[in-house]
Amino acid sequence: ETIRKELVSGFAFKMAVLGLAVLILAQGGNRLPFPAKGLWALVAAVSATNAVLLVFILARKGLRRVYAGQSYLDALVYAPAFVLTGGFLSPLVPFAFMTMMGTAIIHAGGRSLGRRVFLIVLGSYASVAAAQKAGFYADPVAYTRGLAADNAFFSFVTGLTCLCFVMGYVICDTVTGHLHQRIAQDAR
């Protein structure tokens, strides 16, 4: 019952954040530095998938799998979102960091889920940055093209971001591991 309540409140929070993003995008119109159509499609797909997952949550079938599924979905969405919003300089990097940290904290009992989500988020960011640098996709954001051409700047930003992801995960995993160990000791 507690997991169900957490999932329903998490869904409401996600939809509120997505709704706020949609309002901001609608107000920005064509003045956005990245292609709004691709981002609209991504937001719609994430909203629809989360709505389907909510149906399973309310039906109380496989709550733990749905719980994990939402974490994986959130992590997997970042690769196309990074591509659409500027690659290595995407404004969505802090949100990817929060997703990774939140999963590591919330799912500390099943630490392998947090580890997998961390690897997906880190891999998404690093692979999009490498693909952007190698020219595998046409960068839709004009200002990042010039910045990606500067090798020192690109290496510094990408390396620092990846290091922040690793350090954040290690700190969260260590702290939550000790917390759960302490709770288990106190329960005896």
C-alpha positions as CSV (number, residue, x, y, z in Angstrom):
1,E,0.0,0.0,0.0
2,T,2.9,2.4,0.8
3,I,4.6,1.7,-2.6
4,R,1.3,2.3,-4.3
5,K,0.9,5.7,-2.6
6,E,4.5,6.6,-3.5
7,L,4.0,5.7,-7.1
8,V,0.7,7.6,-7.5
9,S,2.2,10.7,-5.8
10,G,5.3,10.3,-8.0
11,F,3.1,10.1,-11.1
12,A,1.3,13.3,-10.1
13,F,4.7,15.1,-9.5
14,K,6.0,13.9,-12.9
15,M,2.8,15.1,-14.7
16,A,3.1,18.5,-12.9
17,V,6.7,18.9,-14.0
18,L,5.8,17.8,-17.6
19,G,2.8,20.2,-17.5
20,L,5.1,23.1,-16.4
21,A,7.5,22.2,-19.2
22,V,4.7,22.2,-21.7
23,L,3.5,25.6,-20.6
24,I,7.1,27.0,-20.8
25,L,7.5,25.5,-24.2
26,A,4.2,26.9,-25.4
27,Q,5.1,30.4,-24.1
28,G,8.5,30.2,-25.8
29,G,7.1,29.4,-29.2
30,N,9.7,29.3,-31.9
31,R,12.2,31.3,-29.8
32,L,13.6,28.1,-28.3
33,P,17.2,27.3,-29.2
34,F,16.3,23.7,-29.9
35,P,13.6,22.1,-32.1
36,A,10.3,22.1,-30.2
37,K,8.6,19.5,-32.4
38,G,11.0,16.7,-31.4
39,L,10.8,17.7,-27.8
40,W,6.9,17.8,-28.0
41,A,6.9,14.2,-29.3
42,L,9.2,13.1,-26.6
43,V,7.1,14.7,-23.9
44,A,4.0,13.2,-25.3
45,A,5.6,9.7,-25.4
46,V,6.8,9.9,-21.8
47,S,3.4,11.2,-20.6
48,A,1.6,8.3,-22.4
49,T,3.9,5.7,-21.1
50,N,3.7,7.0,-17.6
51,A,-0.1,7.0,-17.9
52,V,-0.1,3.4,-18.9
53,L,2.2,2.6,-16.0
54,L,-0.2,4.4,-13.7
55,V,-3.0,2.1,-14.8
56,F,-0.9,-0.9,-13.7
57,I,-0.2,0.8,-10.4
58,L,-3.8,1.4,-9.7
59,A,-4.6,-2.2,-10.6
60,R,-2.0,-3.3,-8.0
61,K,-0.4,-5.8,-10.4
62,G,3.4,-6.1,-10.3
63,L,4.0,-2.9,-8.3
64,R,7.7,-3.5,-7.8
65,R,8.2,-4.1,-11.5
66,V,6.3,-1.0,-12.4
67,Y,8.3,1.0,-9.8
68,A,11.6,-0.2,-11.4
69,G,10.1,0.3,-14.9
70,Q,9.4,4.0,-14.2
71,S,13.0,4.5,-13.1
72,Y,14.3,2.8,-16.3
73,L,11.9,4.8,-18.4
74,D,13.0,8.1,-16.9
75,A,16.7,7.2,-17.4
76,L,16.2,6.0,-21.0
77,V,14.4,9.2,-22.1
78,Y,17.5,11.3,-21.5
79,A,19.5,10.1,-24.5
80,P,17.0,11.5,-27.1
81,A,16.3,14.5,-24.9
82,F,20.0,15.3,-24.8
83,V,20.3,15.1,-28.6
84,L,17.3,17.4,-29.0
85,T,18.4,20.0,-26.5
86,G,22.1,20.5,-27.2
87,G,24.1,17.3,-26.5
88,F,26.9,17.8,-24.0
89,L,25.5,21.3,-23.0
90,S,21.9,20.2,-22.7
91,P,19.9,22.1,-20.1
92,L,18.4,18.7,-19.1
93,V,21.7,17.4,-17.5
94,P,20.7,18.6,-14.0
95,F,17.4,16.7,-14.3
96,A,19.2,13.5,-15.4
97,F,21.4,14.0,-12.3
98,M,18.4,14.3,-10.1
99,T,16.8,11.2,-11.6
100,M,19.9,9.2,-10.9
101,M,20.3,10.5,-7.4
102,G,16.6,10.0,-6.6
103,T,16.7,6.4,-7.8
104,A,19.8,5.7,-5.7
105,I,18.1,7.2,-2.6
106,I,14.6,5.8,-3.0
107,H,15.6,2.4,-4.2
108,A,18.4,1.9,-1.7
109,G,17.1,-1.4,-0.6
110,G,17.5,-2.8,-4.1
111,R,20.9,-1.2,-4.8
112,S,21.3,-2.9,-8.1
113,L,18.4,-0.8,-9.6
114,G,20.1,2.5,-8.6
115,R,23.4,1.2,-10.1
116,R,21.7,0.3,-13.4
117,V,19.9,3.6,-13.7
118,F,23.2,5.4,-12.9
119,L,24.9,3.5,-15.7
120,I,22.1,4.2,-18.1
121,V,22.2,8.0,-17.4
122,L,26.0,8.2,-17.5
123,G,26.1,6.1,-20.6
124,S,23.4,8.2,-22.3
125,Y,25.2,11.4,-21.5
126,A,28.7,10.1,-22.5
127,S,27.5,8.4,-25.7
128,V,25.5,11.5,-26.9
129,A,28.5,13.7,-26.1
130,A,30.8,11.4,-28.1
131,A,28.4,11.1,-31.0
132,Q,28.0,14.9,-31.0
133,K,31.8,15.4,-31.1
134,A,32.2,12.7,-33.8
135,G,29.5,14.3,-35.9
136,F,27.2,11.3,-36.0
137,Y,24.1,13.5,-35.8
138,A,23.3,16.9,-37.0
139,D,23.3,19.1,-33.9
140,P,20.0,21.0,-33.9
141,V,21.3,23.7,-31.5
142,A,23.4,26.3,-33.2
143,Y,25.4,27.6,-30.1
144,T,26.6,24.1,-29.1
145,R,28.2,23.4,-32.5
146,G,30.8,26.1,-32.0
147,L,31.4,25.1,-28.4
148,A,31.8,21.4,-29.3
149,A,34.4,22.4,-31.9
150,D,36.7,23.6,-29.0
151,N,38.4,20.4,-27.9
152,A,39.5,21.8,-24.5
153,F,36.1,23.2,-23.6
154,F,34.3,20.1,-24.8
155,S,36.6,17.8,-22.8
156,F,36.4,19.9,-19.7
157,V,32.6,20.1,-19.6
158,T,32.0,16.5,-20.6
159,G,34.6,15.2,-18.2
160,L,33.4,17.3,-15.3
161,T,29.8,16.4,-15.9
162,C,30.7,12.6,-16.0
163,L,32.8,13.0,-12.8
164,C,29.8,14.8,-11.1
165,F,27.5,11.9,-12.1
166,V,30.0,9.3,-10.6
167,M,30.7,11.3,-7.4
168,G,26.9,11.9,-6.8
169,Y,26.1,8.2,-7.3
170,V,29.0,7.1,-5.0
171,I,28.0,9.5,-2.3
172,C,24.2,8.6,-2.5
173,D,24.9,4.8,-2.6
174,T,27.3,5.0,0.3
175,V,25.1,7.1,2.5
176,T,21.9,5.1,1.8
177,G,23.8,1.9,2.3
178,H,25.0,3.0,5.7
179,L,21.5,4.2,6.5
180,H,19.8,0.9,5.7
181,Q,22.5,-1.0,7.6
182,R,21.8,1.2,10.6
183,I,18.1,0.7,10.3
184,A,18.6,-3.1,10.1
185,Q,20.8,-3.0,13.2
186,D,18.3,-1.0,15.2
187,A,15.5,-3.4,14.1
188,R,17.3,-6.3,15.8
